[in-house]
Amino acid sequence: MRVITGSCRGRRLKTPTGNDVRPTTDNVKEAVFNIIRSDVEGRRVLDLFAGTGQLGIEALSRGAKEAVFVDASPASLKIVKENLQLCSLEATVVRSDAVAYLSRCGKFDLIFIDPPYASGLYEKVLESINLFDILSEGGIIIVEADRDCPLPDMAPPYRRLKEYRYGKVKICTYTKESAV
């Protein structure tokens, strides 16, 4: 697992031992950043269910202004901190239940959601983002899920953009439309 491009290009990131964390593959990560293209620079990023932190770190490497990494696992957060240090990056790292964090977090421009596939948290997290309205206008939500996992639509002003499939993985994008 490595940083693909930007200021930290080529840096190898630490991964956990065991099967508790399922890091996004480099191919899927590259596809995600091809989907959002230039919508990273200067953005405020939330890496929810951070795991190793690689999605938020990739965003920081590509010029994101700020990133917040949230995970309930102390072991995951330890790896996130080590990976940030390896890349000489600074960010906020928060130990919290994802849904609880969303109720108090402020606005973000780019949100990565990658919970454990069998957790059943997709709907609850997307509903909370809608309820607490934490995505800025024109912002992007990227959800990674198992290919066969149905993902819900969101209530206006949020809407689903597109789904992409990469082997056993599905990436779904959402946005918040402007009030105009």
Secondary structure, 3 states (H helix, E strand, C coil): CECCCCCCCCCECCCCCCCCCCCCCHHHHHHHHHHHCCCCCCCEEEEECCCCCHHHHHHHHCCCCEEEEEECCHHHHHHHHHHHHHCCCCCEEEECCHHHHHCCCCCEEEEEECCCHHHCCHHHHHHHHHHHCCEEEEEEEEEEEECCCCCCCCCCCEEEEEEEEECCEEEEEEEECCCC
